Amino acid sequence: VVNIVQARKPTRVAVFLKIKSPLYFNAYNEVVQKAYSTLNIPYNESCYKLFVIQKWQQLTILVFDIFNDDYDVFTVYYKANLPVLLVDYGKRLPYVKVASPELQEHINIYVANQHNYNG
């Protein structure tokens, strides 16, 4: 995880908020700010783009990009091959890991599909 963040290359972050998390009822921008802190990245509100919010009864997932200066609204409909970091906020401590290739593929396709569905 440290190598990916230190490289400052475009990366997708998926934040998992379980209902037992103390952050579950926080505003989404506060959760993103906390994820930046967890990843030890200076927070700048203009530096991230929140793409997906998926809400279930027990879990909310937020997906956003970091270090993606080449983000292009005309190509977001295509699947990106961005690495994905998972930030899991459970009951106590956050857990950060690199997504498996399968989950990375799923998240990148899902984000592209959401852009297709919502314009």
N, C-alpha and C positions, 0 to 999 in steps of 0.2 A: 504494500500500500504506500509506504513512504517513497519508494522509487517512482511510482506513478505520479504522486503529488509533486515531488521535487522536480520531475521532468517538465512540469507545467504544460503538458500537451492536452489537447481536447479530451475531456473525460466526461462520462455520464455518471451521475450519482443517483442512486435509488435509496431513498430514506424510508425505512419501515417503521411505522409508529403503531405499536400494539396498544390496545385500549388500556392496559395497565401502566403504560408509560406516563411519567409525569408531564410529558410534552404533548400528550394526545389531544388535549383541548386548546393548545396554543394556536395562535394565528400561523398560517403557513409560512409567512415571511420570517417569523421568529424561529420556526423549526429549521428553515434553510440557514438562517444566521447561526444557529446552534451547530448545524452540520459543518459549516465552514470552520467553526471553532474546534469541533471534534477532529476535523482533518488538518488542523493547524494551518489554515489558509486565511490570510487577511480578508475580512468581509468587505465587499463593496457592492451595494445594492444593484448597481448597473452592470455588474460583471456576470450575473447569472440569468438564465432564462428558465423559468418553471414551465415544463412542458406538459406533464401529466399528473393528475391527481386521481387516484383510484381508491375508492372508499368502499369498504365492506363493514359488516357489523363489528368485527373485532380488530380490524386492521385498516390503516390508511397508508398508501404508498405515494410518495412524492418523487418525481423524477425531474432532474434539472442537469444542465451542462455547466462545467467549469472550464476555464481556459479555452473556450471555443470562440476565438476572435473571428474565425472564418465562417461563422454561422450565416447561412444564406436562406432567406425565406423562400427562394425559388427552387431550392433543391431539398428542402426538409421532408418532402414527400417520399424520398427514396431512403432506404435503410442505410443508416450510417454504421460503420464498423468501429465504433468508439469503445474503448475499454469501459467497464462499468464497475464502480465501487458501491458496495452495499454498506449502508450505515443503519444499523438496527438499534432502535431505542426501545429497550424492553423496560422491565420494572425497575432495574437498578442502574447498571452501567451500559454505556453504548458499546456496540460490537461493530468493528469495521473489518471488511475483508474484500478481496477481489472476487467478482462474480465468476462463476464457472462459465466456460465457453457456451454452454447451452442456455444458461440464464442471460448471459450477455446478448446472445442472438435474439432471444425472446424479447428482452427489453428494448433493444434497438428496433426490431420490427414493430413492436407495439407503439413506440413513439412515432414512427413513420406513419403507421395506420391512423393514429389519432390526428395527425396533421391532415391526412387525406379525408377523414370523416368531417373534420371541423374547419377545413380551409385554412 
